[in-house]
Structures are given as structure tokens and as C-alpha cells.
Amino acid sequence: MDFELTQEQLALADAVSKLCSPFDAAYWRKCDQEGQFPEAFVQAVAEGGWLGIAMPEAYGGSGQGITEAALFAHAVARSGAGMSGASAVHINLFGPHPVVVFGTDAQKEAMLPPLIAGKDRVCFGVTEPDAGLNTTALKTRAVPVAGGYRITGQKLWTSTAQIANKILLIARTTPREEAARPTEGLTLFYTDLDRSAITVNAIPKMGRAAVDSNALFIDELFVPEAHRIGAEGDGWRCLLHGLNPERILIAAEAVGLGQAALERAARYARERVVFDRPIGQNQAIAHPLAECWMALEAAWLMTLRAASRYDAGLPCGADANAAKYLAAEAAFKACERAVLTHGGMGYAKEYDVERLFREVMIPRIAPVSQEMIRNFIAEQVLDQPRSY
């Protein structure tokens, strides 16, 4: 059993860190304060070929696994970019994966190269106002018509829809009451974000102002049959090839964000002198920081385990969910402790820990709540009866 990264993986993480280095704290602070999408950063990522890290080489990607994608996401967040940087490219790392797994050769040839080159920007239309985490209860409806489908419904918390020109969209082709099981009758599409049929309304929010979140109102959107991914009614199975990688990547980003906050806190504790001694000399400061380091390291190991199992084709649902849970909790505690270590200055924007603290709420809430992960582990791992 080897817990060490390979030389190639270490080199990858180092290269991403160097890519991120020109985008310093002042850059991310400005993006956050002005609600400005980090276009220069995303362009640098695209030019470096990183958007296709987990996509097949045949279509211009690097052909790496979710492990390497997680290393990339972790390095971005740890650079100080936090969720502002990670979320700007996050969807490219996992979102198109159902296309990779279930798309036809023609679909992959048409859809993947523009994503890898950064010419296309995609958003992910899953969550709905009345369904929330109960994805099988979604109401967005795709009705078969000549040559394709007409889709009508709503989506909520769709990130990057302000700048996207493509959407990965799941809808019901069979009403839930007519489906044999709740997970049946869902169909996945990858299509144009046609703004004549889709209204995109930005949601003002607590943090990560640099990357937009939106409510989508879809009215009779025509989607050609050629834009359907996989078989009609098989959307849930297709979607799962995006959901587990997403949990792994969110976990990697959360660990990186927590480590960025912890590094700032440790530096401040060494440099800040009160009562003629560095505050880090006080165990009340040092011990909580040490606990945060241990929790983040443990969460990182769980994240790498989940990624390695996915890449090996092994069941990884429990691992991916556990990684997301542990990383989100560890990162939250690290960010909270970073603010408290800075004292009053932790509340000041110039030290950046307040931004990281606001952003760390994202992995605690999305893409699935911590409570639902507890339910999943209790039912699927510990064989407890379903509680809801």
C-alpha cells in the first residue's frame, strides 16, 4: 500500500501551483469585491491545456484520471484562489464526464474539443426549486417532438450560466408517476444554452461573488435528438458519472481552501506579537491549528482514496461521499480557526481569511448536504433502515 504521489503527480501539482502564482491575493480579492469573473485566470488554465485534464487524448485532452483532476483542483484552491478559482473551472473537470462515458463518437468529436480549448463554457442544470436534493422529484419536462425534444421547467443554483454557452441538462421524459422507479424516466442532454428560451437570473449570495449562481427559467427549449446523452430514460445512470467525481473534486477543493486558510493563520501566529511573545507560543492558539492540520490531512487521504477507486473502476459512492463530508468539515474548522487566530484582523478583507471563511460554506452545502451524506453512509454502508 503506497500513500505517496508519483513523481508525475507531484510534477502536475507543482505546475498548477506555478500557473496560479501570478494570480495573487489581490487578484482574488478584487474579483470577489467587484463580482468579476476571473477571465484571465480561466484563459491561462485553458491555454495550459488543463481544462481537458480528465478527457480523452483523442479529443485533445490529457487522458488523466479523476485523481489528477483532484490534484489540479486542490492546487488551485490551495493557491489562495479558494472556491473563486476552483469553481470557475470546476464544471469542466467533471461535468462533461457523462459525455465521455456515454456519448457517441460523433458527440464526443463535436462536444469535447471546444470545451478542452476553452471555446465552449458549460453549466450544469440539475437542482430545482421544489426538488432540492431529491433529484428524482425534478419536474423539468422534456417532451418528444419531431427531431428532438421541447424542454420546459426551472433550474436553481446553476453556476456560470451568465457566461456559459452550453448546458448539461437533466429532465423528465417520463412523468414520475408513470415510471417503474423514481430513478427511471430521466434523460440527460448536452445542448446550447439558448437565451431566447432560457432566462438566466443571477442570485445575490454570501460569498464567491466572482463566480455567478443562477436561477434558470426554461420555456419550450428545443433540443435536437443528437444532443441527448445516452438512451432516453437513462439519465440517472449517466448523471452518476458526474456526481461521484463532483464530490471528489469538491472534497479536493475544500481541503485546498482549508489549507490556504491554515497557512495564513500559522504565519500570522508566528508573526503577531502580543505580551512580548508570538501568539503561536500560546497553546490556546497552537493546539487548534495543529488539530486543523490533522483533520485536513485525513480528509485529503480519503479524497485520494475515493479518486483512486473511481479511476480503478471500483465502487466509490461511499468513499466519494465520505471524502466530501470530511473535507468540508475539516475546511470549515480551519477557516473558522484562521479568522479567530487573526482576531479582529480576521474580519478585515486585507488578510483574506474572511473571504475563505465565506467560501467554505459552499462545500458544506453543495452538491449534497452533510445530513444527506450521513443518511447515505448509514443506509448504504451500515445497512440501517431509510429514515426519509
C-alpha positions as CSV (number, residue, x, y, z in Angstrom):
1,M,0.0,0.0,0.0
2,D,1.6,3.2,-1.2
3,F,0.4,6.6,0.2
4,E,2.8,8.7,-1.8
5,L,2.0,10.5,-5.0
6,T,4.1,9.6,-8.1
7,Q,6.7,11.9,-9.4
8,E,4.4,12.7,-12.3
9,Q,1.6,13.6,-10.0
10,L,3.9,15.8,-7.9
11,A,5.1,17.5,-11.0
12,L,1.5,18.1,-12.0
13,A,0.6,19.7,-8.7
14,D,3.8,21.9,-8.9
15,A,2.9,23.0,-12.4
16,V,-0.5,24.1,-11.3
17,S,0.9,26.0,-8.4
18,K,3.2,27.8,-10.8
19,L,0.3,28.6,-13.1
20,C,-1.7,30.1,-10.2
21,S,1.2,32.1,-8.7
22,P,0.6,35.3,-10.8
23,F,-3.0,35.4,-9.6
24,D,-2.3,36.6,-6.1
25,A,-4.4,37.5,-3.1
26,A,-5.1,41.0,-4.5
27,Y,-6.4,39.5,-7.8
28,W,-8.9,37.2,-6.0
29,R,-9.9,40.0,-3.5
30,K,-10.7,42.2,-6.5
31,C,-12.7,39.5,-8.2
32,D,-14.7,38.9,-5.1
33,Q,-15.3,42.6,-4.3
34,E,-16.3,43.5,-7.8
35,G,-18.2,40.3,-8.6
36,Q,-15.8,39.9,-11.6
37,F,-15.5,36.5,-13.3
38,P,-11.8,35.5,-13.3
39,E,-11.5,35.5,-17.0
40,A,-7.7,36.0,-17.1
41,F,-7.2,33.0,-14.8
42,V,-9.6,30.8,-16.8
43,Q,-7.8,31.8,-20.0
44,A,-4.4,30.8,-18.5
45,V,-5.9,27.5,-17.5
46,A,-7.3,26.9,-20.9
47,E,-4.0,27.9,-22.7
48,G,-2.2,25.5,-20.4
49,G,-4.4,22.6,-21.6
50,W,-5.7,21.9,-18.1
51,L,-9.4,22.1,-18.9
52,G,-9.1,18.7,-20.6
53,I,-7.1,17.0,-17.9
54,A,-9.6,14.1,-17.4
55,M,-10.7,14.0,-21.0
56,P,-9.5,11.5,-23.7
57,E,-6.4,12.3,-25.6
58,A,-8.2,11.5,-28.9
59,Y,-10.2,14.7,-28.4
60,G,-7.4,17.0,-27.3
61,G,-7.5,16.1,-23.6
62,S,-4.7,14.8,-21.4
63,G,-6.3,11.4,-20.7
64,Q,-5.7,11.6,-17.0
65,G,-7.9,10.3,-14.2
66,I,-10.1,11.9,-11.6
67,T,-7.1,11.6,-9.3
68,E,-5.1,14.0,-11.4
69,A,-8.2,16.3,-11.8
70,A,-8.5,16.3,-8.0
71,L,-4.8,17.2,-7.7
72,F,-5.4,20.1,-10.1
73,A,-8.5,21.3,-8.2
74,H,-6.7,21.0,-4.9
75,A,-3.7,23.0,-6.1
76,V,-5.9,25.8,-7.4
77,A,-7.9,26.2,-4.2
78,R,-4.7,26.0,-2.1
79,S,-3.0,28.7,-4.0
80,G,-5.4,31.2,-2.3
81,A,-7.9,31.2,-5.2
82,G,-10.3,29.2,-3.0
83,M,-13.7,28.4,-4.4
84,S,-13.5,31.6,-6.6
85,G,-10.8,30.0,-8.7
86,A,-11.8,26.4,-8.4
87,S,-15.5,27.0,-9.2
88,A,-14.5,29.0,-12.3
89,V,-13.1,25.8,-13.9
90,H,-14.8,23.1,-11.8
91,I,-17.5,22.2,-14.3
92,N,-15.0,21.4,-17.0
93,L,-13.3,18.8,-14.8
94,F,-16.3,16.7,-14.1
95,G,-19.4,18.0,-15.9
96,P,-18.7,16.6,-19.3
97,H,-17.8,13.2,-17.9
98,P,-21.2,11.6,-18.9
99,V,-20.4,12.7,-22.4
100,V,-17.0,10.9,-22.2
101,V,-18.6,7.7,-20.8
102,F,-22.0,7.6,-22.7
103,G,-21.6,9.9,-25.7
104,T,-21.3,8.6,-29.2
105,D,-18.1,9.0,-31.1
106,A,-19.8,11.8,-33.1
107,Q,-21.0,13.5,-29.9
108,K,-17.5,13.4,-28.3
109,E,-15.9,14.7,-31.5
110,A,-18.3,17.6,-31.6
111,M,-18.6,18.4,-27.9
112,L,-15.3,17.8,-26.2
113,P,-12.6,19.7,-28.2
114,P,-14.3,23.1,-27.8
115,L,-14.6,22.5,-24.1
116,I,-11.0,21.5,-23.8
117,A,-9.9,24.5,-25.8
118,G,-12.0,26.9,-23.6
119,K,-14.1,27.9,-26.6
120,D,-17.2,26.5,-25.1
121,R,-18.3,27.2,-21.5
122,V,-20.8,24.8,-19.9
123,C,-23.1,25.0,-16.9
124,F,-24.9,22.2,-15.1
125,G,-28.7,22.2,-14.8
126,V,-29.8,19.7,-12.2
127,T,-31.1,21.3,-9.0
128,E,-34.7,22.6,-9.0
129,P,-36.7,24.9,-6.6
130,D,-39.1,22.2,-5.5
131,A,-36.8,19.2,-5.6
132,G,-33.6,20.3,-3.9
133,L,-31.6,17.2,-3.1
134,N,-34.3,14.9,-4.2
135,T,-33.2,14.8,-7.8
136,T,-35.7,12.1,-8.8
137,A,-38.5,14.5,-7.9
138,L,-37.4,17.1,-10.5
139,K,-40.3,18.4,-12.7
140,T,-38.5,19.9,-15.7
141,R,-40.1,18.1,-18.6
142,A,-38.7,17.1,-22.0
143,V,-41.5,16.2,-24.5
144,P,-40.5,14.3,-27.6
145,V,-41.2,16.3,-30.8
146,A,-40.1,15.9,-34.4
147,G,-36.3,15.9,-34.5
148,G,-35.8,16.1,-30.7
149,Y,-37.4,17.4,-27.6
150,R,-39.1,20.5,-26.1
151,I,-38.0,21.2,-22.6
152,T,-39.8,23.4,-20.0
153,G,-39.0,23.9,-16.4
154,Q,-36.8,25.6,-13.8
155,K,-33.3,25.0,-12.5
156,L,-31.7,26.6,-9.5
157,W,-28.1,27.3,-8.3
158,T,-26.7,26.8,-11.8
159,S,-23.2,28.2,-11.6
160,T,-21.5,30.0,-14.5
161,A,-24.7,30.3,-16.5
162,Q,-24.0,34.0,-17.0
163,I,-21.0,33.2,-19.2
164,A,-21.9,29.7,-20.4
165,N,-23.0,28.9,-24.0
166,K,-23.7,25.2,-23.3
167,I,-25.7,23.4,-20.6
168,L,-25.7,19.8,-19.3
169,L,-29.4,19.4,-18.5
170,I,-31.4,16.7,-17.0
171,A,-35.2,16.5,-17.4
172,R,-38.0,14.0,-17.2
173,T,-39.1,12.3,-20.4
174,T,-41.5,10.1,-18.4
175,P,-43.6,11.5,-15.6
176,R,-42.5,10.2,-12.2
177,E,-45.9,8.6,-11.5
178,E,-45.6,6.6,-14.8
179,A,-42.1,5.4,-14.2
180,A,-41.4,2.0,-12.7
181,R,-38.9,3.6,-10.3
182,P,-38.2,7.2,-9.3
183,T,-34.7,7.0,-10.9
184,E,-36.2,5.9,-14.3
185,G,-37.7,8.3,-16.9
186,L,-34.9,10.9,-16.6
187,T,-32.9,11.9,-19.6
188,L,-29.7,13.8,-19.9
189,F,-28.9,16.4,-22.6
190,Y,-25.9,18.4,-23.6
191,T,-27.0,21.4,-25.7
192,D,-26.8,25.1,-26.5
193,L,-27.8,27.5,-23.7
194,D,-30.3,29.2,-26.0
195,R,-31.1,32.5,-24.2
196,S,-34.2,33.0,-26.4
197,A,-35.7,30.1,-24.5
198,I,-33.8,30.2,-21.2
199,T,-33.9,33.2,-18.9
200,V,-30.9,33.4,-16.6
201,N,-31.3,35.4,-13.3
202,A,-28.3,35.8,-11.1
203,I,-28.7,35.0,-7.4
204,P,-27.0,37.5,-5.0
205,K,-25.2,35.4,-2.4
206,M,-22.9,35.4,0.7
207,G,-19.6,34.5,-1.0
208,R,-17.8,33.5,-4.2
209,A,-19.2,36.6,-5.9
210,A,-16.6,36.1,-8.7
211,V,-18.5,33.1,-10.0
212,D,-22.2,33.5,-10.6
213,S,-25.0,31.3,-9.4
214,N,-28.3,31.5,-11.1
215,A,-32.0,30.6,-11.4
216,L,-32.9,29.3,-14.9
217,F,-36.4,29.5,-16.4
218,I,-36.7,27.2,-19.4
219,D,-39.6,27.8,-21.8
220,E,-40.1,25.4,-24.8
221,L,-36.3,25.0,-25.4
222,F,-35.9,22.8,-28.5
223,V,-33.1,20.2,-28.1
224,P,-32.1,18.1,-31.1
225,E,-32.2,14.4,-30.6
226,A,-28.5,14.4,-31.4
227,H,-27.9,16.3,-28.1
228,R,-29.3,13.6,-25.9
229,I,-26.6,11.8,-24.0
230,G,-27.2,8.0,-23.6
231,A,-30.6,6.4,-24.0
232,E,-33.9,8.1,-23.3
233,G,-34.8,7.4,-19.7
234,D,-31.3,6.5,-18.7
235,G,-30.3,10.0,-17.5
236,W,-29.9,9.0,-13.8
237,R,-27.3,6.4,-14.6
238,C,-25.5,8.9,-16.9
239,L,-25.6,11.6,-14.3
240,L,-24.0,9.4,-11.7
241,H,-20.8,9.5,-13.7
242,G,-20.7,13.2,-13.0
243,L,-21.9,13.1,-9.4
244,N,-19.3,10.9,-7.8
245,P,-16.4,12.8,-9.5
246,E,-18.0,16.1,-8.4
247,R,-18.0,15.0,-4.8
248,I,-14.3,14.0,-5.1
249,L,-13.4,17.3,-6.7
250,I,-15.4,19.4,-4.1
251,A,-13.5,17.5,-1.4
252,A,-10.2,18.3,-3.0
253,E,-11.1,21.9,-3.3
254,A,-12.3,22.1,0.3
255,V,-9.0,20.6,1.5
256,G,-7.0,23.1,-0.5
257,L,-9.1,26.0,0.7
258,G,-8.8,24.9,4.3
259,Q,-5.0,24.5,3.9
260,A,-4.8,28.0,2.4
261,A,-6.6,29.4,5.5
262,L,-4.5,27.3,7.8
263,E,-1.2,28.5,6.2
264,R,-2.3,32.1,6.7
265,A,-3.2,31.5,10.3
266,A,0.0,29.7,11.1
267,R,2.0,32.6,9.5
268,Y,0.1,35.2,11.5
269,A,0.5,33.2,14.7
270,R,4.3,33.2,14.2
271,E,4.5,36.9,13.4
272,R,1.9,38.5,15.6
273,V,3.5,39.6,19.0
274,V,1.3,40.3,22.0
275,F,2.6,40.5,25.6
276,D,6.1,40.3,24.2
277,R,5.7,36.8,22.6
278,P,4.3,35.4,19.3
279,I,0.8,34.4,19.9
280,G,1.6,31.0,18.4
281,Q,3.6,30.3,21.5
282,N,0.3,30.1,23.4
283,Q,-1.1,26.5,23.3
284,A,-4.6,28.0,23.0
285,I,-3.6,29.3,19.6
286,A,-1.2,26.5,18.6
287,H,-3.2,23.4,19.5
288,P,-6.4,24.2,17.5
289,L,-4.1,24.9,14.5
290,A,-2.5,21.5,14.9
291,E,-5.9,19.8,15.1
292,C,-6.9,21.5,11.9
293,W,-3.8,20.3,10.1
294,M,-4.5,16.7,11.2
295,A,-8.1,16.8,10.1
296,L,-7.2,18.3,6.7
297,E,-4.6,15.6,6.1
298,A,-7.0,12.8,7.0
299,A,-9.6,14.3,4.7
300,W,-7.1,14.5,1.9
301,L,-6.2,10.9,2.2
302,M,-9.9,10.0,2.0
303,T,-10.2,12.1,-1.1
304,L,-7.3,10.4,-2.8
305,R,-8.7,7.0,-1.9
306,A,-12.1,7.9,-3.4
307,A,-10.4,9.2,-6.6
308,S,-8.2,6.1,-7.0
309,R,-11.2,3.8,-6.6
310,Y,-13.1,5.7,-9.3
311,D,-10.2,5.6,-11.6
312,A,-9.8,1.9,-11.0
313,G,-13.5,1.3,-11.9
314,L,-14.3,0.2,-8.3
315,P,-17.4,1.2,-6.4
316,C,-16.7,4.6,-4.8
317,G,-20.0,6.1,-3.7
318,A,-19.3,5.7,0.0
319,D,-15.7,6.9,-0.4
320,A,-16.7,9.9,-2.5
321,N,-19.4,11.0,-0.1
322,A,-17.2,10.4,2.9
323,A,-14.4,12.4,1.4
324,K,-16.7,15.4,0.7
325,Y,-18.1,15.2,4.2
326,L,-14.8,15.0,6.0
327,A,-13.1,17.7,3.8
328,A,-16.0,20.1,4.2
329,E,-15.9,19.8,8.0
330,A,-12.1,20.0,8.2
331,A,-12.0,23.0,5.9
332,F,-14.8,24.8,7.8
333,K,-13.0,24.4,11.1
334,A,-9.7,25.5,9.6
335,C,-11.2,28.6,8.1
336,E,-13.1,29.5,11.3
337,R,-9.9,29.0,13.3
338,A,-8.0,31.2,10.8
339,V,-10.4,34.0,11.4
340,L,-10.2,33.6,15.2
341,T,-6.4,33.4,15.1
342,H,-6.2,36.7,13.4
343,G,-8.5,38.2,16.0
344,G,-10.0,41.5,14.9
345,M,-7.9,41.5,11.7
346,G,-9.6,38.2,10.7
347,Y,-12.7,40.3,10.0
348,A,-10.7,42.6,7.7
349,K,-10.7,41.9,4.0
350,E,-7.0,42.6,3.6
351,Y,-6.0,39.3,5.3
352,D,-8.3,37.2,3.1
353,V,-9.3,34.7,5.7
354,E,-12.8,36.2,5.9
355,R,-13.2,35.5,2.1
356,L,-12.1,31.9,2.5
357,F,-14.4,31.6,5.5
358,R,-17.4,32.8,3.4
359,E,-16.4,30.5,0.6
360,V,-16.0,27.4,2.7
361,M,-19.8,27.3,3.3
362,I,-20.1,26.0,-0.3
363,P,-18.6,22.6,0.2
364,R,-20.6,22.2,3.4
365,I,-23.9,22.8,1.4
366,A,-23.2,21.6,-2.1
367,P,-23.5,19.4,-4.1
368,V,-25.2,17.5,-1.3
369,S,-25.8,18.4,2.4
370,Q,-23.8,16.9,5.2
371,E,-27.0,15.4,6.6
372,M,-27.8,13.5,3.4
373,I,-24.3,12.1,3.4
374,R,-24.9,10.8,6.9
375,N,-28.1,9.2,5.7
376,F,-26.3,7.6,2.7
377,I,-23.5,6.1,4.8
378,A,-26.0,4.8,7.4
379,E,-28.1,3.2,4.8
380,Q,-25.7,2.0,2.2
381,V,-22.7,1.1,4.4
382,L,-24.2,0.3,7.8
383,D,-27.4,-1.2,6.4
384,Q,-29.7,0.9,8.5
385,P,-33.4,1.5,7.5
386,R,-34.1,4.5,5.4
387,S,-35.1,7.5,7.5
388,Y,-36.9,9.6,4.9
